[in-house]
Amino acid sequence: MADTVHFHLERMLPELDDLEKRGLFNQQEIKEIVKKRRDFEYLLKRPSPIKQDFLNYVEFEQNLEALRKLRKNALVRDLKGSEKWRNSLSDYASVMHIMLIYDRALTKFKGDLSMWLQYLEFCRSHAPRKMQKVTSKCLQLHPNVPGLWMYVAAWEFEQNLNVTAARVLMQRGLRMCPRSEKLWIEYFRMELTYLLKLKARKLVLGLDTENSLKPKLTKKSQNESDMTLRDVGEVSEDEEFKSEVENEGDDEAVSLEDQLSLKLSGAIFKNAVAAVPSSLDFRQRFLEVLDNFEFEQKEELEDKIYASIALDFPRNEDSWDWLARRYIVGQKVGYHYSLMEGKRRALEVYEDGLQAIPSAHMFELYARFLLDILDMDSTDLDSSTSPDSSIRNKTYRHDIADELIELYERALVAGFVSEALVKGHLEILLRSGMVHEAAELGRNFCERLDTRKFASLWEWRISLELGQMSLSTSNVDSMLAISKLLQQALTCVPLSDARRLYLMAMEFYTGQENLVISLLESAMAGGSGGQIGSGLACTLVDWILHSQGIKQARRVYKRFLALPGPSVELFKHCISMEGRSLGSSGATQELQIIRKLFNEAVELYGENDTQLWTMYYFEEIKAGHVNAAKNVYWRAKKALKDPTAFVERHQML
């Protein structure tokens, strides 16, 4: 071990001598550097070195290099006009030394991907010439990590400016990870980015941009552009795109490469669909990427993607939604039809979708589309500045609202009911000024067995009644009606969806909390409590605490804890509340209450809940009862199935 350490230290002697000769460090500082490096070297040579030792060594060397650069800059500033700083061994030895540490670390920890990424980042910033060698070794050890292929290809494309190498890396990565959706998407994005770069280059060269994408290809270029992505991936790096690289200076070569990049983008999508055939989201992400680029053949490429969606997903409602919305998106990016024409085409697609898949979700997507059109800015609906434009906009919006109401009625007649459809139907009636019709429809929905369980329906109806109550003169009758409505809602809606209803009830029944408590108590006792019921119980206890004080809150939470199977979260909440009261008063009674709560909780959950025992122990320590805390410690060790975590926390405390 000592021989190896001294061997590494002896290799550093020329660098250290140079640092001293150039006045960057004095002799005492050199001794400190040697001592520190010797300590690190011994740590690295022990029988079982740990990763952190290598990282600490790298951090020390990076800090040392930063200090060297600061002192060098100070010396350079003091040089006279005729003198110049000449680089020497110490200017690059530190970087080489850090790279050597990384090499030694990754010999021990080949599978540590995070360390590889740190090494790559260091090389990219300080030693770009070594980047290819390091990335090659990393990809050999981790060929099935898509992110690595994307990282290296992005470096070749953006920093090394080697498009050919970036393409080859992407293709090799796709051979290793053919089902990686992100890798396909990034390759597609890279080709489109390159296409825009070529377009900008043509503008600089003054080429004919109108006909630049329509040259006649040479025989060899035609063969290359017609190859599929997998065929391109099998070509060696020297042969791939050879004609474009050789003729890079020619104007015609720029146009050929432009068209080849466009054809490659289509080939990427084709092979991506073959590799991942069953994911609609995957194809939608291609459209999202394409939406960020502008070029002449964009619409043609979009047509291919939409055609594949229509062909492969005829029974998916979301696919019909995408097929319809393309006409509105297309109108916004300047395609050759107006918004009204785009809307007409989209509605035709939705109608075809309803014929193919008559379902509640299809009606929801259709209605959401019409709502989006209705919520568009006036300038989107009619961009003209004529005096009649505002009148036309109002007419458009009125017609769309009528279409929405008709659509909701069609869904109701067809027997398709969902919470979104019900809420949307009521809201569009209110938005159109049909308040009485909306109120009558809301009452009918609340009486139907298939819709009375919808929480948003009851919330809407109660909010409407509260709004009408403020305008009514007979508030007593209105209060009784709303009270009855709230009780009916809390009975019909499942507890898991009723949080907002209970909050509305708490606000409405100020001064009559027992009614809300009884309703929640009945729901939790019926076996539908769980985490949602416990959360509502905690909220209700806090409400009583702030409005009526600790005694009433204690009375309420005791009622909830008396129900079968109270949750550990409810116990912890009550203990925290009592702990705050104990902190302010220091009374013995509160401490006894806390101990009782802890004992009840650990009796139910003491086998698995380490945090509960830790809270119990800490509470006794905070109160100054050391013997009681020791008793809790031994009880926890006996009760817990695995007391390791508790013992560790106890040692920390």
C-alpha positions, 0 to 999 in steps of 0.5 A: 500500500505504501509503495503505491501511495508513494508512487502516485505522490512521486508523479506529482513532484514536477507539478509541485515544483512548477507551482513553487517556481512560478510563485503560486504556492509557497513551500509551506503550502506545498507541504500541506498539499502533499500531506492532504494528498497522501491522506487521500491516497491512503484512503483510496488504497484501503481494502474497501474504499468507499465512493465518498473518499473519491468524491472528497478527493476530487472536490479537494483538487477542484478547490485547489485548481480554483485557488491556483487560477485566482493566484495566476490571474493576480500574477498576470495582472501584475505583469508588465506590458512586454511580459507574457504568461507562458503556460507550463505543466501546472496549468494542465496537471491538475485537470489530468490529476482529477481525471485520473482520480475519476478513472480510478474511482470508476474502475472500482464503481463501474456501475455507478451512473451518477459518478459517470455523469459527474465525470462526463460533466467535468470532461465537457467543461475542462477536457473536451478532447477526452470527452469521446474516449470517456463517453465510449467507455461509459456507453460500453458499460451502460448501453441500456440507459437511454438518457446516456445516449441522448446526453452524448448525442446532444454533446456531439450535436450542440457542442462538438457540431458533429451531426453525423456522429450525433445521428450514429449515436442516436441510431445505436442507442435505438438499437440498444433501447428500441422501446425508449419513447424518449429516445425516439422523440429526442432523435426526431427533435434533433433532426427537425432542429438540424433542418432549421439550422440548414434553413438558416444557413441557406438564408445566409448563403442567399439560396432560393428558399422557395425551391430549395427543398425541391432539387433533384437528388443524385442517385446515391443521395436518393438511395440514402434518403429512401432508407429506413431508420434501421437501414441507416443505423446499419451503415458505418459512420464513414459511409453514412451521409458521406456525399453530404460531408464531402460536398458541404461547401456546395450550395446544392449539397446544402439543399440535398442535406436539407431534404435528407434531414426531412426524409429522415424525420419521417423515417424516424416517426415510421420506425418509432411507431413500429417499435411502440405501436400501442401508445397514443400518447407517444404519437401525440408527443411527436405532434407536440414537438412538431408544433414548435417548428416551422418549415414548408413540409410541416403540414405533410409530416403532420398529415402522416402522424394524424393518419397513423392515429386515425388508422391505429386508434379508431376505438379511442376517444382521445384519438378523435379529440386530437384529430378534431383539434388539429383544425383549430391548432392549424388555424392558429399557426396560419393554415389556409382556413378560417376559425369558423371553417376549422370549427366546422371540420372539427365538428364533423370529426367529433360527429364521426367519433360519436358514431364510432364510439358513442360514450360519455367520454366522447361527449365530454371531449366534444363539449370541452372543445366547444367550451374552448371555442366559446372562451377564445378571445374576440380577436381569435373569433374575428380579427377584423376591425370593422364596426360589425365585428363585435356583433358577429362575435356575439352571434358566434358565441350565442350559436356555440352556446346553443350547440353546447346545450343541444349536445348536453341534451343529446347526451342525456337523451342517449343515456350517457351521464357523467359528473363532467357532463352534468356540471357542464350542462348546468353551467352553460345554462347559467352562462346563457342566462337560463337560471330557472331552467338550470335550477330545475335541471339541477333538482332533477339531477339530484333526484336521479339515482345515477347522478345524485352521488356527484359531489360537484352537482350538490356543490353547484346547487347549494351555491346557487341556493345560497346566491338566491337566498341573499336576494330573497326576503324570506331568509328563514325558509331559505335557510331551512331549505339549504339545511335540508339540502346539505343534509341530503347531500352529505347522505348521498355523496360518498365520504371520499368525495364530500370534503368540500361539502363538509367545509360548506356545512361547517361554514353554514352551521356556525353555532350548530356544529353538533349536526355536522359532527353527527353526520360525519360520525355516522359516515365514519361509523358506516365503514366509509371513513378511512384516511378521508374521514380522518382528515375531515375529522381533524379539520372539524376538530380544528374548527371547534378548537378555534371557535369554541376552545380546547374543551369542546375540541376535546369532547369532539375528538373523543367522539371520533376516537370512540368509533371503530378503528380510529386512524393513527393520523387522527391520534397524532393530530389530537396529540399535537393539539394537546401538546400545543395546549401543554406547551402554553399551560404546563398543566399536569392534566394535559400531560395525563391526557397526552399519555392516555392518547399515546397508550391508546394509539400504541395499543392499536398501531404500536407494532409498526409505527416507529414515529408514534413511539418516537413522539411518545419518547420525545414528549416525555423527555420534553416534559422532564420525565426521564424515567417515564421516557426510559419506560417508553423506550423499553416498551417500544423495543418490545412492541415493534417488529423491527425496532432498528429505526426507533433505536437509531432515532433514539440515539440521535435524540 
